[in-house]
């Protein structure tokens, strides 16, 4: 019998993701020496084709950090932030006044890479501590392009074997900041059995 292409993200897996962002939020606040928090606006699973279609309709220039999570449940993690908001993130990380950076440069690339690494590491840590699943992040790959192009590259090698992915729409909560971002978690098919069996903490 062929293994199902559709991985169901049960409530526990979604809770783990929320816990991961809470952990990442604490790290980010310490890094920027602010009270910034990563707030989840919406978390849901959806078909890759639906997300891709929406991306194509609303494509915009973004900075992205793509991280492969390697271990018992290999996954691909993607953090995307609008280009203008990536400049604000850079100011926060470098402890500069919001608006200091107004063009893309190596500092912006490094900042997006760091945020991607913080979030991916948090996801791995929560899976390890709560589920005893071995999972570590590979070095992040930073990209600057339109969101639809990056998303296609992110899903290219898995779209034929996997239908569903986890989507987290969120923003950084900091006065006068207004930084929006999106997170995507796409497991490899071989992770199906383990993820589907996680049913309680």
N, C-alpha and C positions, 0 to 999 in steps of 0.2 A: 504493500500500500504506500502511495506517495505521501510524504510528509506535508501537512498543511502549510500553505504560504502565508497564512494569516495569523500573526501572533497577537493574542489578546492581552492587552495591558490591564491586568486586574487592579483593583483598588489599592492593593499593597504596593505594587510597582509604582503606581502614581504617587502614593504616600512617600515612598522612598525618594522619588524625584523632588517632592516638596521639601522633605527633610534635607536633601542635598543642597537645595537653593538657600535654605535657612543657614546651613553651615557656610556656604559660599558668601552669603551676605555678611556674616560675622568677619570672615577673612577680609572681604572687600572694605568693610568699615575700618578695620585696623590698618589696612594698607593705605587708605586715603585719609585716615585720621578725621573721619567725618561720621555722621550718624546715618549715612546712606544705607538703604535697605533694598534688596531685590524683591519686588512684590509680584506675585503671580496674578495675572489678570484672568487667565483661562488655561486649563490643562485638559487635553483630550487626545484621543487617538483617531486617526483618519487614514483613508486610503491615499497612497502616494500620488496616484493620478489626480485626485481631487486637489491636493495641496499644490501639485505642479501646475495645474490649470489656473488656480488662483494666483500663483506666483507670476505666471505669464501675463495675466491681466493687470497685475499691480506691481510690475517689476520696477525697482528703484535701485540707485547706486548704494552699495553697502560695503562695510568691512566685515569680514568673517574669519572665524577661527575654527578650523576643522580638526577634530582630535579622534584618533582611533583608540578605543578602549579595548585592551587586550587581556584575555584571561579565560575564565570558565564560561562566561557569557559575553563573547565579543560583540561590540557595538560600535556604531559611528555616532559621534556627537558633533553638533554644529551650533555655533553661536553666531548670530548675525545682528548687526546694529547699523542703522542708517549712517551714511558717511558724516553728516553734520553732527550726529550724536557721538560718533567715535572721537571727534575732536574734543567734545565735552568730557568724555571718559579720560582722555589723555590729560586734560587739565586737572581732573580730580586725582589721578594717580601721581602726577608730578607736583601736586599741591600748588597749583597755579590758579589764578582767578579764572572762572568760567568765561571763555571768549578769547583767552590768550592765544590758543592755537586756532588758526583759520585756514590752514592748508594741510594736505596729506604729506607726511614725512616719516622718517624712521621711528620717531617717538610714538606716533600714532600706531604704526604697525606693531611696535613692541608692546604698547598698552593693550591692544586688542588680543595679542598673543597671550599676554599675562592673564587677562580676564577669562579667556577660553580655558587656559590651564587651571585657573582657580576653580571654575565651575566643573570641569571634567574630573579634577582630582576629588572634589567634594562628592560627586556622584559615585566614584569608585570607593571612597572611604565609607560611605553609608552602606553600600552593597556589601562591603567586607565586614563591617562591624555588626550589621543587623542580620545578614543572611549567610555569613561565612562563605561568601563567593569571592574567589580571587579575581581581581580586576585592577589593572593599572593603566594610566594614560600614556600614550606615546607622545612625542613632542608635537605641539600644535603646528598646523600649516595655516598661514595667514593669507587671505585672498582679498583683493579689491576689485569688484566687478558688479554687474547687475545681479540682483537677488535671484532671478530666474536662472541665470547662467551658473551661478554657484550651486544652486539647489540641484540642477541637473547633474553637475559633476559629483556632488555629494551622494546622490542616489544611483548613479550610473551602474556601478558594478553589483548592486543589490536589487534593483527594480524588477529584474526578471524572476527573482526567486522569493521576493518578499513584497507583500501588499501594504502592510500597515506600519505606521510609525507614530511615535509619541510627540506631540507638539505642545510647547509651553510658550504662551504669549505673556510677556512680563515687562516691567519697567523698573528703573532705579528711582526710588523714592527719596528725593532730596530737594529742599526748597529751591525754587527758581531754576531747576535743572531740566526736567522734562526729557529724560533719556529713555527711549523705548528700545526693546530688543526682543528677539525671538530665539528660542532654543528648540533643537530637534534631536531626538534620540531614535536611532534606527538600528535594531539588533540584526545580526546575521541569523540566517535560518537555523543554524546549529544551536542557537541560544533558546529556541522555542520551548523545548521540554522543561528546562530549568526555570525560565521566566514564568511559564504557565503554572508551575508547581508552587510558586511563592504565594502563599495564601494566609499569611499572618506573621506578626512580628513577635 
